[in-house]
Amino acid sequence: MAFSRRYDWHFPPNALGELLARKQAAGRALLDLTQSNPTRVGLDYAREAILAALARPGALVYEPSPRGRPEALGAIAEYYHGLGCPLDAAQLFLTASTSEAYGHLFKLLGDPGDEVLIPTPGYPLLAYLARFEGLRAVSYPTRYSEEKGWSLDLEVIEALVTPRTRAVLAVSPNNPTGAYLKPAELGALDALCTRHDLALVVDEVFADYAGPTAPPPPLRTAAGRTRCLTFVLNGFSKMVALPQVKLGWVAVCGDVDLAREAGRRLEALLDFYLSVAGPVQHAVQRLLAGREAIQRQIVARLEVNEAWLHSQADRSGHGRVLRREGGWYAVVELHDTLDDEARVLDLLERWDTLVHPGFFYDFNRDGFVVLSLLPPPEIFQAGAAHLLSVQPK
């Protein structure tokens, strides 16, 4: 049997996965500092209101619409109006998730063998999604300094553009570094994409979660701020902390003629799938209206865990916490000579503590771990104390 070459990579069993499986089979209670599922960290959801929104009678009627229900699109447009962006509902297209949105945009923008530029460090899913659509993901670097935090290396991005490049992807704030795009960076990317006839894709799923070192004010959306063809992504997974309801969207912006043509083609593509469920479309307005209550809880959790992490790192002298402008993750740089795999295996073996090694996000050297700031403080503090205070064997 011959399978698609899109799936020609091989993932042999690795030491961390095998050790984790043994711990789970033995029923060990883990200090899981990779947990980023908001429904699993003890938040207080408005259960009755959420369930009522998803059980509206209109959901019993099948009303297929490639772009999405007008009421849902209008409610999302109002969200952008609240950010000072006069986005029209006609510029919005619903998807079942931001991951699906990436897949559709890769189909829209490239042919097999074409390239998209993606940030590193960054979430590894983007490269796989590009590969599944027959595209090649080319990484561009972001740089860190104590004075400026994370920033784009715009000269390298320019140098990476080839005749087969079709789009530049940016994540604001980035996963996992937490860096927002700065207005000057967005302007430079806009100019680069305009110059080379490229699309700009900006993923803003963490944009509502500004951290203590966010630039004043953080760039909450790129929508309406560019001349090049621009696709802005967001969704309910983070915005309302409901990844299971499966709703994302694409805002098509920039050059009016290009945006109109891209929208026409995207609508035809979405019509082949019709993947967005009716109940969530009927619930959009109510779920958006209730987002602030859950967002306040999440921001409070992030701040408590991050403040404790900074104080512990300062006392231990074993590492430093890098600047987080937004998002749900902390990046910790460790002051030792261990490689990433040895460190995470030691933490899991001796202390039942699970963290993400830096290489999972393509950090360019050993010495980094990524921690979710979402776990309950008692779990987060116990696990982070092992990371920062215990010297591995």
Buried (B, 14 or more C-beta within 10 A) or exposed (E): EEEEEEEEEEEEEEEBEEBBEEBEEEEEEBBBBBBBEBEEBBBEBBEEBBEEBBEBEEBEEEEEBBBBBEBBBBBBBBBBEEBEBEBBBEBBBBBBBBBBBBBBBBBBBBEEEBBBBBBBBBBBEBBBBBBBBBBBBBBBBBEBEEEEBBBBBBEBBBEBBEEBBBBBBBBBBBBBBBBBBBEEBBBBBBBBBBEBEBBBBBBBBBBBBBBEBBBEEBBBBBBBBBBBBBBBBBBBBBBBBBBEBBBBBBBBBBBEEBBEEBBEBBBEBBEEEEEBBBBBBBBBBBBBBBBEBBBEBBBEBBEBBBEBBBEBBEEBEBBBBBBBBBBBBBBBBBEEEBBBBBBBBBBBBEBBBBBBBBBBBBBEEBBBBBBBBBBBEEBBBBBBBBBBEBEBE
